Amino acid sequence: MKLETLMNKLPYLAIIIISILFKVIFFTLQRKLFFKENLYDLDYRVVLEGADYITTHGTPYERHTYRYTPLLAWLILGLKKFFGNYGGIYVYMFIDFINGYLIYLI
């Protein structure tokens, strides 16, 4: 795919991606509020608790199963401050959509 054709399609792709993200955000909030479901996996919970350990202990490695980069815990800590526990999930979803599109291009 040529760069010019990709740039011509970029506004349409952005609208599609943003609309999908809003639908996913609405779906996650709906499932959490009405059905009390836990929509994130264990690894995300570990990173989330690692972010909590930064505020109390200074390092996420105080949590016994934390095995990720501390930068991820700092990123989640900033997102958690503004968006609550779901901030990182939305970033993960956005990155998954980008990865899916890049795989589609291959």
TIVO-2410 file (N, C-alpha, C; in nm, 3 decimals):
# residues 106
REC num residu      c1      c2      c3 atome chaine
REC   1      M   0.085  -0.116   0.000     N      A
REC   1      M   0.000   0.000   0.000    CA      A
REC   1      M   0.090   0.123   0.000     C      A
REC   2      K   0.064   0.214  -0.090     N      A
REC   2      K   0.146   0.333  -0.100    CA      A
REC   2      K   0.112   0.431   0.012     C      A
REC   3      L   0.210   0.512   0.044     N      A
REC   3      L   0.193   0.608   0.152    CA      A
REC   3      L   0.084   0.711   0.120     C      A
REC   4      E   0.073   0.750  -0.008     N      A
REC   4      E  -0.028   0.849  -0.044    CA      A
REC   4      E  -0.169   0.795  -0.023     C      A
REC   5      T  -0.192   0.670  -0.060     N      A
REC   5      T  -0.326   0.614  -0.042    CA      A
REC   5      T  -0.357   0.595   0.106     C      A
REC   6      L  -0.255   0.561   0.185     N      A
REC   6      L  -0.276   0.549   0.329    CA      A
REC   6      L  -0.310   0.684   0.390     C      A
REC   7      M  -0.242   0.788   0.347     N      A
REC   7      M  -0.269   0.921   0.400    CA      A
REC   7      M  -0.408   0.970   0.358     C      A
REC   8      N  -0.455   0.931   0.240     N      A
REC   8      N  -0.589   0.969   0.198    CA      A
REC   8      N  -0.696   0.899   0.280     C      A
REC   9      K  -0.668   0.778   0.323     N      A
REC   9      K  -0.765   0.702   0.402    CA      A
REC   9      K  -0.755   0.730   0.551     C      A
REC  10      L  -0.655   0.802   0.594     N      A
REC  10      L  -0.631   0.823   0.736    CA      A
REC  10      L  -0.747   0.889   0.809     C      A
REC  11      P  -0.814   0.993   0.756     N      A
REC  11      P  -0.927   1.050   0.831    CA      A
REC  11      P  -1.041   0.949   0.852     C      A
REC  12      Y  -1.066   0.866   0.753     N      A
REC  12      Y  -1.172   0.765   0.768    CA      A
REC  12      Y  -1.132   0.660   0.870     C      A
REC  13      L  -1.007   0.619   0.867     N      A
REC  13      L  -0.960   0.521   0.964    CA      A
REC  13      L  -0.964   0.577   1.105     C      A
REC  14      A  -0.930   0.703   1.121     N      A
REC  14      A  -0.933   0.766   1.252    CA      A
REC  14      A  -1.075   0.770   1.307     C      A
REC  15      I  -1.171   0.802   1.222     N      A
REC  15      I  -1.311   0.805   1.265    CA      A
REC  15      I  -1.358   0.666   1.305     C      A
REC  16      I  -1.320   0.566   1.229     N      A
REC  16      I  -1.360   0.428   1.260    CA      A
REC  16      I  -1.297   0.384   1.391     C      A
REC  17      I  -1.168   0.411   1.409     N      A
REC  17      I  -1.099   0.368   1.531    CA      A
REC  17      I  -1.156   0.440   1.653     C      A
REC  18      I  -1.182   0.568   1.642     N      A
REC  18      I  -1.238   0.643   1.754    CA      A
REC  18      I  -1.378   0.594   1.788     C      A
REC  19      S  -1.459   0.565   1.688     N      A
REC  19      S  -1.593   0.515   1.717    CA      A
REC  19      S  -1.588   0.377   1.783     C      A
REC  20      I  -1.497   0.292   1.739     N      A
REC  20      I  -1.482   0.161   1.802    CA      A
REC  20      I  -1.435   0.177   1.946     C      A
REC  21      L  -1.342   0.267   1.969     N      A
REC  21      L  -1.295   0.289   2.106    CA      A
REC  21      L  -1.406   0.339   2.197     C      A
REC  22      F  -1.488   0.432   2.148     N      A
REC  22      F  -1.600   0.479   2.230    CA      A
REC  22      F  -1.699   0.367   2.260     C      A
REC  23      K  -1.723   0.280   2.164     N      A
REC  23      K  -1.812   0.167   2.187    CA      A
REC  23      K  -1.754   0.072   2.290     C      A
REC  24      V  -1.624   0.049   2.283     N      A
REC  24      V  -1.560  -0.041   2.379    CA      A
REC  24      V  -1.560   0.022   2.518     C      A
REC  25      I  -1.535   0.152   2.526     N      A
REC  25      I  -1.539   0.219   2.656    CA      A
REC  25      I  -1.679   0.212   2.716     C      A
REC  26      F  -1.780   0.238   2.635     N      A
REC  26      F  -1.917   0.228   2.683    CA      A
REC  26      F  -1.949   0.086   2.728     C      A
REC  27      F  -1.904  -0.014   2.652     N      A
REC  27      F  -1.929  -0.154   2.686    CA      A
REC  27      F  -1.864  -0.190   2.819     C      A
REC  28      T  -1.738  -0.146   2.840     N      A
REC  28      T  -1.670  -0.182   2.965    CA      A
REC  28      T  -1.736  -0.115   3.085     C      A
REC  29      L  -1.776   0.011   3.069     N      A
REC  29      L  -1.843   0.077   3.180    CA      A
REC  29      L  -1.978   0.015   3.209     C      A
REC  30      Q  -2.049  -0.023   3.105     N      A
REC  30      Q  -2.179  -0.087   3.123    CA      A
REC  30      Q  -2.165  -0.220   3.195     C      A
REC  31      R  -2.067  -0.301   3.153     N      A
REC  31      R  -2.047  -0.431   3.217    CA      A
REC  31      R  -2.004  -0.416   3.362     C      A
REC  32      K  -1.923  -0.317   3.390     N      A
REC  32      K  -1.875  -0.296   3.527    CA      A
REC  32      K  -1.986  -0.243   3.617     C      A
REC  33      L  -2.066  -0.149   3.568     N      A
REC  33      L  -2.167  -0.087   3.653    CA      A
REC  33      L  -2.289  -0.175   3.676     C      A
REC  34      F  -2.333  -0.244   3.571     N      A
REC  34      F  -2.458  -0.319   3.584    CA      A
REC  34      F  -2.439  -0.467   3.617     C      A
REC  35      F  -2.329  -0.525   3.577     N      A
REC  35      F  -2.311  -0.669   3.597    CA      A
REC  35      F  -2.200  -0.703   3.694     C      A
REC  36      K  -2.128  -0.603   3.744     N      A
REC  36      K  -2.021  -0.620   3.843    CA      A
REC  36      K  -1.916  -0.720   3.796     C      A
REC  37      E  -1.880  -0.714   3.669     N      A
REC  37      E  -1.779  -0.805   3.615    CA      A
REC  37      E  -1.641  -0.742   3.622     C      A
REC  38      N  -1.542  -0.826   3.639     N      A
REC  38      N  -1.404  -0.782   3.637    CA      A
REC  38      N  -1.351  -0.803   3.496     C      A
REC  39      L  -1.325  -0.694   3.425     N      A
REC  39      L  -1.292  -0.703   3.283    CA      A
REC  39      L  -1.143  -0.702   3.254     C      A
REC  40      Y  -1.059  -0.698   3.354     N      A
REC  40      Y  -0.916  -0.700   3.327    CA      A
REC  40      Y  -0.855  -0.827   3.383     C      A
REC  41      D  -0.746  -0.867   3.322     N      A
REC  41      D  -0.684  -0.994   3.356    CA      A
REC  41      D  -0.587  -0.978   3.473     C      A
REC  42      L  -0.526  -1.087   3.511     N      A
REC  42      L  -0.438  -1.090   3.627    CA      A
REC  42      L  -0.313  -1.005   3.605     C      A
REC  43      D  -0.258  -1.006   3.484     N      A
REC  43      D  -0.138  -0.926   3.458    CA      A
REC  43      D  -0.165  -0.778   3.476     C      A
REC  44      Y  -0.280  -0.733   3.432     N      A
REC  44      Y  -0.312  -0.591   3.451    CA      A
REC  44      Y  -0.331  -0.560   3.599     C      A
REC  45      R  -0.387  -0.652   3.673     N      A
REC  45      R  -0.403  -0.631   3.816    CA      A
REC  45      R  -0.267  -0.621   3.886     C      A
REC  46      V  -0.171  -0.701   3.841     N      A
REC  46      V  -0.036  -0.695   3.897    CA      A
REC  46      V   0.027  -0.558   3.869     C      A
REC  47      V   0.013  -0.508   3.746     N      A
REC  47      V   0.068  -0.377   3.712    CA      A
REC  47      V  -0.005  -0.268   3.790     C      A
REC  48      L  -0.134  -0.281   3.807     N      A
REC  48      L  -0.212  -0.183   3.883    CA      A
REC  48      L  -0.167  -0.180   4.029     C      A
REC  49      E  -0.146  -0.296   4.087     N      A
REC  49      E  -0.097  -0.300   4.225    CA      A
REC  49      E   0.048  -0.253   4.234     C      A
REC  50      G   0.127  -0.276   4.128     N      A
REC  50      G   0.262  -0.223   4.123    CA      A
REC  50      G   0.260  -0.070   4.126     C      A
REC  51      A   0.163  -0.011   4.058     N      A
REC  51      A   0.147   0.135   4.061    CA      A
REC  51      A   0.111   0.182   4.202     C      A
REC  52      D   0.030   0.104   4.271     N      A
REC  52      D  -0.003   0.139   4.409    CA      A
REC  52      D   0.120   0.129   4.500     C      A
REC  53      Y   0.204   0.032   4.473     N      A
REC  53      Y   0.326   0.016   4.553    CA      A
REC  53      Y   0.422   0.133   4.532     C      A
REC  54      I   0.416   0.197   4.417     N      A
REC  54      I   0.501   0.315   4.395    CA      A
REC  54      I   0.464   0.425   4.493     C      A
REC  55      T   0.335   0.443   4.516     N      A
REC  55      T   0.292   0.550   4.606    CA      A
REC  55      T   0.320   0.516   4.753     C      A
REC  56      T   0.320   0.388   4.789     N      A
REC  56      T   0.339   0.353   4.930    CA      A
REC  56      T   0.482   0.312   4.962     C      A
REC  57      H   0.546   0.234   4.874     N      A
REC  57      H   0.678   0.179   4.905    CA      A
REC  57      H   0.790   0.238   4.820     C      A
REC  58      G   0.758   0.303   4.711     N      A
REC  58      G   0.859   0.362   4.627    CA      A
REC  58      G   0.902   0.279   4.508     C      A
REC  59      T   0.876   0.151   4.507     N      A
REC  59      T   0.914   0.066   4.394    CA      A
REC  59      T   0.807  -0.040   4.371     C      A
REC  60      P   0.776  -0.069   4.246     N      A
REC  60      P   0.675  -0.173   4.220    CA      A
REC  60      P   0.727  -0.313   4.247     C      A
REC  61      Y   0.858  -0.328   4.259     N      A
REC  61      Y   0.914  -0.461   4.281    CA      A
REC  61      Y   0.893  -0.511   4.423     C      A
REC  62      E   0.836  -0.429   4.511     N      A
REC  62      E   0.798  -0.476   4.644    CA      A
REC  62      E   0.682  -0.577   4.636     C      A
REC  63      R   0.605  -0.568   4.530     N      A
REC  63      R   0.501  -0.669   4.508    CA      A
REC  63      R   0.569  -0.795   4.459     C      A
REC  64      H   0.537  -0.907   4.519     N      A
REC  64      H   0.617  -1.028   4.500    CA      A
REC  64      H   0.609  -1.086   4.359     C      A
REC  65      T   0.508  -1.057   4.280     N      A
REC  65      T   0.502  -1.114   4.144    CA      A
REC  65      T   0.517  -1.009   4.035     C      A
REC  66      Y   0.563  -0.889   4.069     N      A
REC  66      Y   0.580  -0.785   3.968    CA      A
REC  66      Y   0.704  -0.815   3.885     C      A
REC  67      R   0.686  -0.827   3.753     N      A
REC  67      R   0.797  -0.863   3.665    CA      A
REC  67      R   0.806  -0.773   3.542     C      A
REC  68      Y   0.744  -0.659   3.547     N      A
REC  68      Y   0.741  -0.569   3.432    CA      A
REC  68      Y   0.834  -0.451   3.455     C      A
REC  69      T   0.848  -0.368   3.354     N      A
REC  69      T   0.930  -0.248   3.370    CA      A
REC  69      T   0.862  -0.149   3.464     C      A
REC  70      P   0.940  -0.081   3.546     N      A
REC  70      P   0.878   0.019   3.635    CA      A
REC  70      P   0.812   0.133   3.558     C      A
REC  71      L   0.857   0.158   3.434     N      A
REC  71      L   0.795   0.264   3.354    CA      A
REC  71      L   0.648   0.235   3.327     C      A
REC  72      L   0.615   0.107   3.314     N      A
REC  72      L   0.474   0.069   3.294    CA      A
REC  72      L   0.392   0.103   3.418     C      A
REC  73      A   0.447   0.077   3.535     N      A
REC  73      A   0.375   0.112   3.658    CA      A
REC  73      A   0.359   0.262   3.672     C      A
REC  74      W   0.461   0.339   3.632     N      A
REC  74      W   0.450   0.485   3.637    CA      A
REC  74      W   0.345   0.534   3.538     C      A
REC  75      L   0.339   0.474   3.419     N      A
REC  75      L   0.238   0.511   3.320    CA      A
REC  75      L   0.099   0.482   3.372     C      A
REC  76      I   0.080   0.365   3.429     N      A
REC  76      I  -0.051   0.327   3.484    CA      A
REC  76      I  -0.087   0.417   3.601     C      A
REC  77      L   0.013   0.458   3.680     N      A
REC  77      L  -0.014   0.546   3.793    CA      A
REC  77      L  -0.069   0.680   3.745     C      A
REC  78      G  -0.010   0.735   3.638     N      A
REC  78      G  -0.062   0.860   3.584    CA      A
REC  78      G  -0.200   0.845   3.524     C      A
REC  79      L  -0.222   0.736   3.453     N      A
REC  79      L  -0.354   0.713   3.394    CA      A
REC  79      L  -0.458   0.687   3.501     C      A
REC  80      K  -0.417   0.618   3.607     N      A
REC  80      K  -0.510   0.587   3.716    CA      A
REC  80      K  -0.554   0.715   3.788     C      A
REC  81      K  -0.465   0.812   3.793     N      A
REC  81      K  -0.497   0.938   3.859    CA      A
REC  81      K  -0.608   1.012   3.786     C      A
REC  82      F  -0.606   1.006   3.652     N      A
REC  82      F  -0.705   1.081   3.574    CA      A
REC  82      F  -0.827   0.999   3.535     C      A
REC  83      F  -0.810   0.868   3.509     N      A
REC  83      F  -0.919   0.787   3.455    CA      A
REC  83      F  -0.963   0.674   3.547     C      A
REC  84      G  -0.905   0.661   3.663     N      A
REC  84      G  -0.940   0.552   3.752    CA      A
REC  84      G  -0.872   0.423   3.709     C      A
REC  85      N  -0.923   0.311   3.755     N      A
REC  85      N  -0.861   0.182   3.726    CA      A
REC  85      N  -0.871   0.142   3.580     C      A
REC  86      Y  -0.956   0.209   3.503     N      A
REC  86      Y  -0.975   0.169   3.363    CA      A
REC  86      Y  -0.889   0.248   3.265     C      A
REC  87      G  -0.813   0.345   3.311     N      A
REC  87      G  -0.732   0.424   3.221    CA      A
REC  87      G  -0.632   0.341   3.142     C      A
REC  88      G  -0.563   0.253   3.209     N      A
REC  88      G  -0.465   0.168   3.141    CA      A
REC  88      G  -0.530   0.069   3.047     C      A
REC  89      I  -0.649   0.024   3.082     N      A
REC  89      I  -0.718  -0.071   2.995    CA      A
REC  89      I  -0.751  -0.006   2.862     C      A
REC  90      Y  -0.793   0.120   2.866     N      A
REC  90      Y  -0.825   0.189   2.741    CA      A
REC  90      Y  -0.700   0.210   2.656     C      A
REC  91      V  -0.589   0.238   2.720     N      A
REC  91      V  -0.463   0.251   2.644    CA      A
REC  91      V  -0.425   0.117   2.584     C      A
REC  92      Y  -0.440   0.009   2.660     N      A
REC  92      Y  -0.413  -0.125   2.607    CA      A
REC  92      Y  -0.503  -0.157   2.488     C      A
REC  93      M  -0.630  -0.120   2.498     N      A
REC  93      M  -0.722  -0.146   2.387    CA      A
REC  93      M  -0.682  -0.067   2.263     C      A
REC  94      F  -0.645   0.059   2.283     N      A
REC  94      F  -0.604   0.141   2.170    CA      A
REC  94      F  -0.480   0.083   2.102     C      A
REC  95      I  -0.384   0.038   2.181     N      A
REC  95      I  -0.263  -0.023   2.126    CA      A
REC  95      I  -0.298  -0.154   2.056     C      A
REC  96      D  -0.391  -0.229   2.109     N      A
REC  96      D  -0.434  -0.353   2.042    CA      A
REC  96      D  -0.497  -0.323   1.906     C      A
REC  97      F  -0.578  -0.218   1.898     N      A
REC  97      F  -0.635  -0.181   1.768    CA      A
REC  97      F  -0.528  -0.140   1.668     C      A
REC  98      I  -0.430  -0.065   1.715     N      A
REC  98      I  -0.320  -0.026   1.627    CA      A
REC  98      I  -0.242  -0.149   1.582     C      A
REC  99      N  -0.213  -0.240   1.674     N      A
REC  99      N  -0.143  -0.363   1.637    CA      A
REC  99      N  -0.222  -0.446   1.537     C      A
REC 100      G  -0.352  -0.454   1.558     N      A
REC 100      G  -0.437  -0.528   1.463    CA      A
REC 100      G  -0.434  -0.467   1.325     C      A
REC 101      Y  -0.436  -0.334   1.320     N      A
REC 101      Y  -0.432  -0.268   1.190    CA      A
REC 101      Y  -0.296  -0.289   1.124     C      A
REC 102      L  -0.189  -0.281   1.200     N      A
REC 102      L  -0.056  -0.304   1.143    CA      A
REC 102      L  -0.040  -0.447   1.093     C      A
REC 103      I  -0.097  -0.543   1.164     N      A
REC 103      I  -0.093  -0.680   1.118    CA      A
REC 103      I  -0.175  -0.694   0.992     C      A
REC 104      Y  -0.287  -0.624   0.984     N      A
REC 104      Y  -0.370  -0.626   0.863    CA      A
REC 104      Y  -0.293  -0.573   0.744     C      A
REC 105      L  -0.211  -0.470   0.765     N      A
REC 105      L  -0.132  -0.413   0.655    CA      A
REC 105      L  -0.025  -0.511   0.603     C      A
REC 106      I   0.021  -0.596   0.692     N      A
REC 106      I   0.122  -0.693   0.649    CA      A
REC 106      I   0.058  -0.796   0.559     C      A
***
